[in-house]
């Protein structure tokens, strides 16, 4: 299993594999062509309520991770994402400016643990 994370604003690379956008909202200021993604799986993103609560505040990171992982449990979209991962390399794309505290990092860890 090979899962990477990358900002949707970063240039695509030949070794990205399947590029899957995992944000619930469309990232600001980028066209679909420039994003160069293969699929948009917004159902695996945090709920709007959780996203707004977190607000990319580092002091809320640990609790955000716990709440988001609880949302991922039993989410049928996660199983669909696992099928993509099982088929080959996947790069999860996210829009956040914060490369450390973002939901794609939590999602990648979640997928790796449950592999």
For each residue, the residues with C-beta under 8 A, 3 or more apart:
1: 85 86 111 112 115
2: 17 85 88 89 90
3: 85 89 90 91 92 108 111 112
4: 16 17 89 90 91 92 108
5: 91 92 93 94 102 104 105 107 108
6: 10 16 91 92 93 94
7: 10 93 94 95 96 97 99
8: 21 23 27 30 35 37 93 94 95
9: 27 30 95
10: 6 7
11:
12: 16 19 36
13: 16
14:
15: 89
16: 4 6 12 13 19 89 91
17: 2 4 88 89 90 91
18: 38 39 84 87 88 89 90 91
19: 12 16 36 37 38 90 91 93
20: 37 38 39 40 41 81 84 90 91 92 93
21: 8 27 35 37 39 40 41 42 93 94
22: 41 42 44 45 81 92 93 94 103 104 107
23: 8 26 27 42 45 93 94 95
24: 42 45 46 47 48 51
25: 42 95
26: 23
27: 8 9 21 23 30 35 95
28: 95
29:
30: 8 9 27 34 35 95
31: 34 35
32: 35 37
33: 36
34: 30 31
35: 8 21 27 30 31 32 93
36: 12 19 33
37: 8 19 20 21 32 40 93
38: 18 19 20
39: 18 20 21 84
40: 20 21 37
41: 20 21 22 44 45 77 80 81
42: 21 22 23 24 25 45
43: 75 76 77
44: 22 41 72 75 77 78 81 107
45: 22 23 24 41 42 51 103
46: 24 50 51 54 64 67 68 71 103
47: 24 50 51 71
48: 24 51 52
49: 52 53
50: 46 47 53 54 64 67 68 71
51: 24 45 46 47 48 54 103
52: 48 49 55
53: 49 50 60 64 67
54: 46 50 51 57 60 61 64
55: 52 60
56: 96 97 98 101 102
57: 54 60 61
58: 61 101
59:
60: 53 54 55 57 63 64
61: 54 57 58 64 65 101
62: 65 66
63: 60 66 67
64: 46 50 53 54 60 61 67 68 101 103 106
65: 61 62 68 69 106
66: 62 63 69 70
67: 46 50 53 63 64 70 71
68: 46 50 64 65 71 72 103 106 107
69: 65 66 72 73 106 110
70: 66 67 73
71: 46 47 50 67 68 75
72: 44 68 69 75 78 107 110
73: 69 70
74:
75: 43 44 71 72 78 79
76: 43 79 80
77: 41 43 44 80 81
78: 44 72 75 81 82 110 111
79: 75 76 82 83
80: 41 76 77 83 84
81: 20 22 41 44 77 78 84 85 90 111
82: 78 79 85 86 111 114
83: 79 80 86 87
84: 18 20 39 80 81 87 90
85: 1 2 3 81 82 90 111 115
86: 1 82 83
87: 18 83 84
88: 2 17 18
89: 2 3 4 15 16 17 18
90: 2 3 4 17 18 19 20 81 84 85
91: 3 4 5 6 16 17 18 19 20
92: 3 4 5 6 20 22 104 107 108
93: 5 6 7 8 19 20 21 22 23 35 37 104
94: 5 6 7 8 21 22 23 102 103 104
95: 7 8 9 23 25 27 28 30
96: 7 56 99 101 102 103 104
97: 7 56
98: 56 101 102
99: 7 96 102
100: 105
101: 56 58 61 64 96 98 105
102: 5 56 94 96 98 99 105 106
103: 22 45 46 51 64 68 94 96 106 107
104: 5 22 92 93 94 96 107 108
105: 5 100 101 102 108 109
106: 64 65 68 69 102 103 109 110
107: 5 22 44 68 72 92 103 104 110 111
108: 3 4 5 92 104 105 111 112
109: 105 106 112 113
110: 69 72 78 106 107 113 114
111: 1 3 78 81 82 85 107 108 114 115
112: 1 3 108 109 115
113: 109 110
114: 82 110 111
115: 1 85 111 112
